[in-house]
Amino acid sequence: MSDQFPNDPSDSKRPPVENWERAALERIALAAITEQRAARRWRIFFRFVALALVALVVWGLFDFTGEKVSKTTRHTALVELEGEIAANSNSSADNINAALQSAFEDDATAGVILRVNSPGGSPVQAGIIYREIRRLRAKYPSKPLYVVVDDMCASGGYYVAAAADKIYVDKASIVGSIGVLMDGFGFTGLMDKLGIQRRIHTSGENKGAFDPFSPETPQMTAHAQEMLDQIHTQFIDAVKQGRGARLKNDPELFTGMFWTGEKGVALGLADGFGDANYVAREVIKQPDIVDYTQKESIGERVVRKFGAAVGNAAVHTMMLDGKMQLR
């Protein structure tokens, strides 16, 4: 009788012991290499992120936007008014007036161009810029200010432009829209269908006026129209004061209608055709242009776009009613 035990039938399916150990070591080594590669990739990624953040900080501290202002060479000063005229925008009265002041105060400035591309905005902000232009023109009578219109100079944009010595447009520019609007929404009908009740408690009978979730009353409508008419009259007076006898006697001039630049010249809303280079070269006679526009740094832009702007947009969407605008 043999003293050897019979082999397990499954033993023939198992790899030799030394082959199993080698396979396990290979798997462990491969896993370690894979982990090292992943860790290296993440290190490279985070280094790029850190480098980008450093670049943003450096760019924010040393704002490379805009041209360097030369105070020795005679030049034409340029200020850009782009987009909506609003307190928290690039075209706020604070930004535009600061740029205009710098341009006029520079002894090397021969004349100032305010290049406008705006559909309008706040009547308050537009009025502040209008008055500052007239103040600077009185203080520096030898330095003219010309408005050059790009695509659009409407409503509040035109309110500002009316203070200029002359307005130059492209034939296809949009000018005018001398009017005031107050827009919003009313949700009372939808609330009735959905069975939703509006609960608002106020101290003062008119405190909840123009609430979009409450019905509008004839008194509210009349009061809003009175305010709109007052602001419209202020707008018309500013345009008449700025443009004077150049305005033609057209019954639609102050109705909120807008026109092409070509028609605007015929109506006296503008004085001629030309871009900024033309005005600097042919009108001011100083073809060298220096940009005085107040431009936010990249750091400020990031904070504004990804911070407060998000909340402001949400509030603006929900609370559109009751906001008067020149556009």
Buried (B, 14 or more C-beta within 10 A) or exposed (E): EEEEEEEEEEEEEEEEEEEEEEEEEEEEEEEEEEEEEEEEEEEEEEEEEEEEEEEBEEBBEEEEEEEEBEEEEEBBBBBBBBBBBBEEBBBBBEBBBBBBBBBBBBEBBBBBBBBBBBBBBBBBBBBBBBBBBBBBBEEBEEBBBBBBBBBBBBBBBBBBBBBBBBBBBBEEBBBBBBBBBBEBEBBBEEBEEEEEEEEEEEEEEEEBBBBBBBEBEEEBEEBBEEEBEEBBEBBBEBBBEBBEEBBEEBEEBBEBBBBBBBBBBEBBBBBBBBBBEBBBBEBBEBEEBBBBBBBBBBBEBBBBEEEEBEEEEEEEEEBEBEEBBBB
